[in-house]
Amino acid sequence: MNFFFDNTLAPRLARALDELVGPESRVVHLTEDFSADTPDIAWIEKLAANGNWTIISGDLRISRNPHERRAWQSAGLTTFFLKGWPQKSFWIQASRLVQWWPDIEQQARRVKAGAAFIVPFKYSGRFEQLQFTL
């Protein structure tokens, strides 16, 4: 399974998780394949064309901006929005993401592609599923 971190999260966080998840999964940061200023719609469309990707993002605006939301929903990419996480320090994000990761990976494997979830900062093991219409 492939996981893609957008620019709201640190590249080194994606690299660290990539090492931790081992050969079963792959974790990459936006800057590994795109320039840092690539518009969301461009990388969303490219990921959709390349296959099985799950997005990890701290940017809930993708779900609110009608133009970006339409591109994201059309792409059918499962997304986990880390609500309130970008405001936390790197090490706090890292420790919490490691705690959440087994749940994120398990949820990503069992849901239909295109599902969206909010991952709260406080660990509970439960996600809030987002429902949108085009």
C-alpha positions in Angstrom: 0.0 0.0 0.0 1.3 3.5 -0.9 0.9 6.5 1.4 1.5 10.1 0.2 2.2 13.0 2.6 1.4 16.4 1.4 3.3 19.6 2.2 1.6 20.2 5.5 3.8 17.4 7.0 7.5 17.3 7.2 9.4 15.2 4.6 11.5 13.6 7.3 8.4 12.3 9.0 7.4 10.5 5.7 10.9 9.1 5.4 10.9 7.9 9.0 7.6 6.2 8.6 8.7 4.7 5.3 11.5 3.0 7.2 9.2 1.8 10.0 6.5 0.3 7.7 9.0 -1.9 5.9 8.4 -3.6 2.6 4.7 -4.1 3.1 4.0 -0.4 2.5 5.6 2.7 1.0 5.4 6.3 2.4 6.5 9.2 0.3 6.4 13.0 0.7 5.1 15.3 -2.0 8.6 16.7 -2.5 10.0 13.3 -3.5 8.0 13.5 -6.8 6.9 17.1 -7.2 8.1 20.6 -6.5 7.0 22.0 -3.2 4.7 24.5 -4.8 2.8 22.0 -7.0 -0.9 22.8 -6.8 -3.0 20.2 -4.9 -5.1 19.4 -8.0 -1.9 18.5 -10.0 -0.5 16.0 -7.6 -4.0 14.6 -6.8 -4.6 13.9 -10.5 -1.1 12.4 -11.0 -1.6 10.1 -8.0 -5.0 9.0 -9.2 -3.5 8.1 -12.6 -0.7 6.1 -10.9 -2.8 3.7 -8.9 -3.3 2.7 -5.3 -2.4 5.8 -3.1 -3.7 6.9 0.3 -3.2 10.6 1.1 -2.1 11.8 4.6 -2.8 15.5 4.9 -3.1 18.2 7.5 -5.0 20.4 5.1 -8.7 20.1 5.5 -9.1 22.9 2.9 -8.9 20.2 0.2 -12.2 19.0 1.5 -13.8 22.5 1.7 -12.6 24.2 -1.5 -15.1 23.1 -4.2 -12.6 23.0 -7.0 -10.0 20.9 -5.0 -12.7 18.8 -3.4 -14.1 17.9 -6.9 -10.6 16.8 -8.1 -10.0 14.9 -4.9 -13.3 13.1 -5.0 -13.0 12.3 -8.7 -9.6 10.8 -8.1 -11.1 8.3 -5.7 -8.1 8.5 -3.3 -8.6 7.5 0.3 -7.5 10.4 2.6 -6.7 10.8 6.2 -6.9 14.4 7.4 -4.7 15.1 10.5 -6.9 17.8 12.1 -4.9 20.2 14.2 -1.7 18.3 13.8 0.4 20.9 11.7 0.4 23.3 14.7 2.2 20.7 16.9 5.9 20.4 17.1 7.7 17.9 14.8 8.5 15.4 17.7 5.0 15.5 19.0 3.6 14.9 15.5 6.1 12.0 15.0 5.2 10.3 18.3 1.5 10.6 17.8 1.6 9.4 14.1 3.6 6.3 15.1 0.9 5.6 17.7 -1.9 6.1 15.1 -0.2 4.4 12.2 -1.4 0.8 12.7 -5.0 2.1 12.8 -4.5 4.3 9.8 -3.0 1.5 7.7 -5.6 -1.0 8.8 -8.5 1.4 8.0 -6.9 2.2 4.6 -6.8 -1.5 3.7 -10.4 -2.2 4.6 -12.3 0.8 3.2 -13.5 1.5 -0.3 -11.2 3.8 -2.2 -12.2 7.4 -2.0 -13.2 7.4 1.7 -12.1 10.3 3.9 -11.4 10.4 7.6 -10.4 12.9 10.2 -7.6 11.7 12.5 -7.9 13.6 15.8 -4.7 14.5 17.5 -5.7 12.8 20.8 -5.3 9.0 20.2 -8.6 7.1 20.5 -8.2 4.5 17.7 -11.4 6.0 16.1 -11.7 8.1 13.0 -14.5 10.5 12.0 -15.6 9.7 8.5 -16.2 12.6 6.2 -19.2 12.5 3.8 -19.2 14.8 0.8 -21.3 15.1 -2.4 -19.8 16.4 -5.7 
